[in-house]
């Protein structure tokens, strides 16, 4: 399933915040991503309606299995691409920024080849 880059970024951010803080609220996402609270609220409403997240009575956001799968896939791509670029000599900051751009557009075949190559060179 293909979803928009912005949706992948939101879901990945929720995953990262859950791992870092445990609980996630809309304001946490807004602060992390630098977006307004109304923009985040609108996006979370769309994600809830499409089955990517659940929001409890206290406003805490959790990923559904469907949302988690997308977030985890995107996050794994981000981490590996960052590490790969750094292994090539790219600075950490630039590698993170570039990985965030590449992770959404790289085909599964190309990503698998990058992953295979990176795993060979890091041994």
N, C-alpha and C positions, 0 to 999 in steps of 0.2 A: 504494500500500500504506500502511495506517495502522498505526503502532505507538504504544505508550504514550509519554506525555510523558517519563517517567523514562528510558526507553530512548533517546529522542532526545537527552536531556541527557547521558547517558553517552557516546553516540557522538560528539556534538559536542565534548565534553571531550577525548576521545581525539584527534580531529582537531586541536584547538587545541594540545594538548600535543605532538603530532607536529610541527606547524609551529614551535612554540617551541623544543623540545628535541631533536627528531630521533627519539630512542628513547622508548618509553613502557612503563612497567611498572605493575602493579596499584597499587603504593605511590604512584606519581605521581598516579594517578587519585584514590586515597583522600585524599591531601594536597590536591589541587586542589578536590575536591568536599566535603571535610570529613566523609567517611563512614569507617566502620571498614574495616579490611583484609578481614575475613571477608565483609562485605556486598559489597565490590567483587569479591572472589574468586568469590562465588556468581553475581553478575551476569555476570562475564566468562565463567564456565562456560556460562551460558545463551546468551550471545552467540556463543560458539564453536560450540555445538551447533546454533544456528540460522543459522550461516553469515554472521554480521556481522563477525567478527574472526578472526584467526589468532594463535596464540601459539607462538613458536619455543622451542627447547630451552633458551634462556637466560631465558625468561619475558618476552621483548619482545612487545608487542601491536601488531599492525597491522590496519587496517581492510581488509576484503575490498571488492570493488567494490560489493557490495550495501550494506555498512555505510558506505562512503565516500559513496555517493549520498545516503543519509539524513542523514549528518553534514553534508555540504556544503550541502544544501538548508536544513537547520535553521540552520546558521551564517550563510548568506547572508541569511536572513530576519532573524536576530538583528541583524546589522550594519546592514541597511537600516532596520529599525524603530527601532533606537537612533538612527541619524542623523536619521530623520524626526522623531522626538519631540524631539530636541535642536533641530532647525530650528524647531520650534514654541515653543521657549523652555524646555523641560523640562531640568532639570539632568542632567549626564552620568550620575551615579550612579543617579538615578531612572529615566532613560531606559533604561539597561542592564537594570535590574531589571524594568521593565515590559515591555521587548522580550522578555525571557526568558519571561515569562508569556504574552504575546500570540502569539509565534511558533508555538506549538503548536496554537492554536485558530482562527487566522484562515484563512478559506477561500482557496483559490488565486485565485478571482476578486477578492476584496477585497484580497489581497496585491498582485496585479498592478495594481490601481487605485492603491493607495498608492504602489507603485513608480513608476508612470507620473507621478503627481502630484509625487512627490519629485524625480524627474529633471527635470521642468519648472521647479520652483521653484529648484533649485540652479544652473541655468544662468545 
